[in-house]
Amino acid sequence: MPELPEVEALREFLDAQLVGKEIARVLPVAISVLKTYDPPLSAVEGAEVTGVARHGKFLDIEAGGLHLLIHLARAGWLQWKDVLPSGLPKPGRGPLALRVALTGGDGFDLTEAGTQKRLAVHLVHAPADVPGVARLGPDPLAPEFDRAAFAALLQGERRQIKGALRDQSLIAGIGNAYSDEILHAARMSPFKPTQNMSEEETTALYEAVRSTLEEAVERSHGLAAGRLKAEKKSGLRVHGRTGEPCPVCGDTIREVSFADSSLQYCPTCQTGGKPLADRRLSRLLK
């Protein structure tokens, strides 16, 4: 799933590619992709792109006073093409979900792998017209997101810190992968209750949030859209690396599985050497 660093890199890439150019057509291919109908997609055809912004994990392409909001969800991606295929794309079982064609012949495709179609496109008058944007928490890379602001967010929270970091209404842009990376950098268990965090732990977690995301954004800076997935994977220390040695201490990275996701962590770095219970495995063994 693209998270804040990858979406920020896509924003930067699209800003360089789109601003000042004219949209020729916006062509939905998958029925599920378009979440709004008023204004129609034809309202931006012939309009000049004036800016590309990011709201958490949402891309925001502004053209003709309207905002084309894109959320890539778990399996979506953006593929830039200097020359788009001729002719209209045909609906089918393939990954193509939507095409944005520019008058110069270039543009991009939105694709989505798998059977669960969650990629979402909205055309609205203002970003806040999209409910997912309206309820976003603060951006963790914003200048005003300091240690005091982070501590204030955690006050009153009574849940495991892994879930808190992934809650988009609390903090915008952090998903499953980077929450694993942040907790590893902070040397903190993903199951630690937020209400039990000390002042020192809050500071360590805040610093891990900023440093982990800033480093990931820096690694992705200037990369073309097609290289971002590989860059993300290569930069991860624990997420998706079950069974590999921890790059900090050498212990074996372990996993906890859930119904539709999993988390990875290092026992030595994060849980005092004790493996966390994998509840799905425990149920299978009963």
N, C-alpha and C positions, 0 to 999 in steps of 0.2 A: 504494500500500500504506500503510495507517495505521501510523505509527511512534510512538515514545514520546510526542511532544507531543500527537498526536491521540488516542491511547489514554488519556493522562492527562486530557485534556479530556472524553472520553467517561466516564471514571470519575467525574469531578467532576459531570457532568451526571446520570448515573444515580444517584449517591449522593443527590442532591437529589430525584430523581423516585421512587426505589424504596424507600428505607429507611423502615421502618414500615408498608409496604403488604404485602398478602397475595397470593401467587401462586395464581392459579386453575388455569391449565393451562400446560404446556410442550409445544408441538406441533411435532415435527420434520416437515418437509415434504419435504426432499431426503434420500434414503437415505444419501448420503455424509456428511452433516453430523455425525451423532452417533458419537463414537468410543468410548463406554463403554456398558455395559448393566447394570452392577451397582455402585451402586444404580440402579433404574429412574428415569426422569424423574418418574414419579408420586410419588416420595418427597418432592419439594419442593412438591407441590400442596397448598395449604392452609397452607403455612409462611409466616412473616413474614420479609421481607428485613431482615437485621440489619447489613449493611455491603456496600460495594463497594470492591474493592482493585484494584491493578494489579501485575502481575509482568512486567517487560519489555513485550512487546506483547500480553500476555494480560490480559483483563478477568476479574475474579473476583467473582461475585455470591454472597454467603453467605446461606443461608436454611435454617432447620431443622437447623443443625449441618452442613450439606453445602455444597459449593462448586460452583457452575456456572461452569466456566472456558470462556471464549470467545476464540478466536484468529481474527481476521478475514482473515488471510493476504493475498494480493495484491489480490484483487478483491472482498473482502467489505465489508459496511457494516452499520450499525445505524440503523434508522429508527424514531424514537419516534412513537407515535400516541396522542393524547389520547382518541380513541374508536376502538377496533379494529373492523374489519368484523365483522358478525354471521355466524354460521355457521362451520363448520370450513374451513380452507384446503385446497384440493385440490392434490395432487401434480401436477406437470406440468413443462413445459420453461421456465417462467418463472424469475425470479431468486430468488423466495422460498425460503429454506432452513429457517427455524425461526421460530416465533412464541411469545413469552412473554406470556400474558394475565394481568392482575391482576383481582382481584375487583371493583374499581371500574369496569371497562370499558376502562381504558387499558392500555398495554403497549408492546411493541416487536417489530419484525420484524428478523430477520437476513437479508440478501440477498447474493447473489453473482453478479456478472456473468461472462460468458465461459463457455467450455467446460471449463476446468481447475478442478475443484471441490476447493479446498483449505481452505475455511472449516471450522473444527473446533470442536465443542462437547463438553465432558467434564463429567460429574457425578461428583464424587469426595468422599471423606471429608476429604482434605487436599490443598492445592495441589500439594505435592511428589509426589503420586500420578500426576501428569501428567508424562511424561518430559521434555517440552519445558520445563516449569517447573523441574524438578529439576536440569537441567544449565545453567540460566541463570547468567551471570556477574553481577557487581555492577551495581547501578543507577547510571548516571552522574550522577544528580541527588541521590543520597543524601548526607547530610552528611559521612559518613566517606569518601566518594570524593574524596580530595584528590590533589594532584600526586604525592605519594609512592606512593599506592595505584595510580595510573595507570601510573607508571614501573615499578612492580613487575610489573604485568600484561604489559608489553611485554618484560621481560627474558626471554630465551630464545626469543622469537618470531623466526622467520626466514621472512617472507613480505611481500608488498606491503601497505602500510598500509591501502589501501582494503578489502582482504579482512579484515584484522584488525578494523577498526572495525565491520564487518558481522557478525562472528562472535558469535552470541548467547551462546555459552559463555564468551566473553572479556569482553564488555560487553553488557548487556541493553538492547534497545530501539532501537538505531540500525540503520537500513536503508539502502537504496540512495540515497534522496533526501538524507537528512540527512548521510550520509557525504560526499557531494559538497559539501554546504554547509559542513561542518566543514573539509574540506581546502582549500576556497577561502578560508575565513576565516584558516586557518593558513598560507596561501600555500605549499602543499606538493603535490607531484606525487602522484597516486593510486597510481603505480607505485613510489614510494620504498620500498626495503626497510626493514623495522622495525629490523634490526640495524645499519643505517647512520645512525640518527638520533642527533644530538648532544643534549647536555643542554638547550641552548637550543631546539632543535626540539621536544623532548619537552614542554617548558614551553609553547611556543606552541600545540602540538596540544592539550594538556590544556585550556588556556584557551579554545581554539576549541570544544572539545566542550561545556564548561560554558556558555559564552556563547550558542552557537548554539541549544542545546536550551532554555535558560532563556528566551531571547527568543521562541522558538516557542511554548513553554508559555504565556508571558504574552500573546501575541497571541491564543491560543485560549481564554484564561480567560473563562468566562461565556458562551461561545457555545453555541447549541443544536446538537444533533448534525447537523442538516441543513446548517449553515453551515461545518462544519469543513473539508470538502474544498476549498472555494473559498478559505478563509483560508490553508490550507497552500500551495496553488499560488501565491497572490499574494505570499507571503512568501519564496519561493525565489529566490535570486539567479542560480544557474547551472544547477541541476538542471532538466531539461525545457526549457531555453532555448537549444538549439542554434541557431546562426546569429544570435542576438541580441547586442547589445553588452554587454560586461561592465560592471556598474554601478560598478565601482571604477576601471578603467583605460580602458575603451572598446574593448578588443580584442574580436574575435569569439569567442564561446563555441563550443567544439568538442566533438565527441562521439567516444567509442570504443564500438563495438558488440560485443556478445557473443551467444551463442546465444539467450539468453532475457532479456537485459537490456542496458542501456547506461549509460555514465557521461558526465557533462559536466564540463568544466573550462575555465579561462582560461589560455591559453599564457603570456601576459605575467605574470600573477599567480603562476602555479604551476609552470611548467616552463622558465623562462628564455627564453620566446619560442618554444620549439621545440614543434611539434605532435607529439603522441604517435601512434604507429603504430596504425591501426585494423585489427586483424588480420583481421576478417571481410571488410573491403573489399580488403585485400591478397590474400586467397585468391581473391576474385572476379576480380581483375585478372590472375592468373597464367594 
